[in-house]
Structures are given as C-alpha cells and as structure tokens.
C-alpha cells in the first residue's frame, strides 16, 4: 500500500522505488491518490485515516495469506495509527515527527517500521527517530523531499540509499528469506 504526501503523489521516485522493491518481492501494490483539502491541523489526521483505513482493510481482506506493508510519505504518515492498530509493518518516508498524532501512533506500534528522513527536514527529529525504531536511515543535509544541496546527482544518490534501505528492511525484517 503506497500512501502519498500532501504534494508528493504515489508515483514519484521515493514512493515508486519503495513500491517497486515490494513488488519484485511478490507484493500486490495498491496506490492511494488524493487531493488533500485545505484544512487546519486538527482535522488532517482524521481526513487521512478516513482515506486510508478502508483501503488497508480491503487489501488485508483480499490478501489473507500475505503480510501487507504500508509505505507512506509525509502527510501519509498519519496512517501510522491504522498500521499500529492492525500490526502492519511500515516504511515511513519523511515522517511527521513533529506531529503529536503521528508520534503517539508510532510509539504504540508493535510491528517493525523503517523511518527515513533528512537532517534539513523541519519535520525530522533524529533522537526521536532512534527512540521509536531500530530501523532508521538519516541522510545528512536532506530536506523534506530528500533532496540535498548541490548537483542533482547527489539527490539521485540519496534516492539510491533510500531504495537500498527499503530493500534491506523488506528482506531482513518484513519478509526474511529462509535459507
């Protein structure tokens, strides 16, 4: 399940590579698209949950023999409440670690999750990320879009690092291969 950010759709590179990593490992990919309404912060959490919870339930009901994985970016990390409640592993790209509802949901999650963020992202909190999960990729200088200063090749290299972290998380934690 791929959940976009507020201005970052489900088919842009960060989410597309994460989804592809799951797909080549046999996952069926369900992408959520949306056009978030302008609203105050007090309603955004319930709006996101209203958009995502029915889709997660549909995917889980139609894939009873597989472990669904939630992949969300930024605004999509409000889905952490549903993932925690349903004990679903997750990959959170640029999570909103400054938002109370997201933090509370991550604190109660029992399934493993990967946190990916950059030191130039105002929504990232290094210490909190390390406290919440042993699975963290922090990129020095990366902003909320996981772009770094300098030539575009530097940001493309960050995309490669994120893709590798996602693959490792899926292979070692979510769907470990038995030798």
PyMOL commands that set and color helices and strands:
alter all, ss='L'
color gray80, all
select helices_A, chain A and resi 13-23+41-62+74-85+100-108+126-132+152-174
alter helices_A, ss='H'
color red, helices_A
select strands_A, chain A and resi 2-3+31-32+69-73+89-93+113-118+135-139
alter strands_A, ss='S'
color yellow, strands_A
deselect
rebuild
show_as cartoon
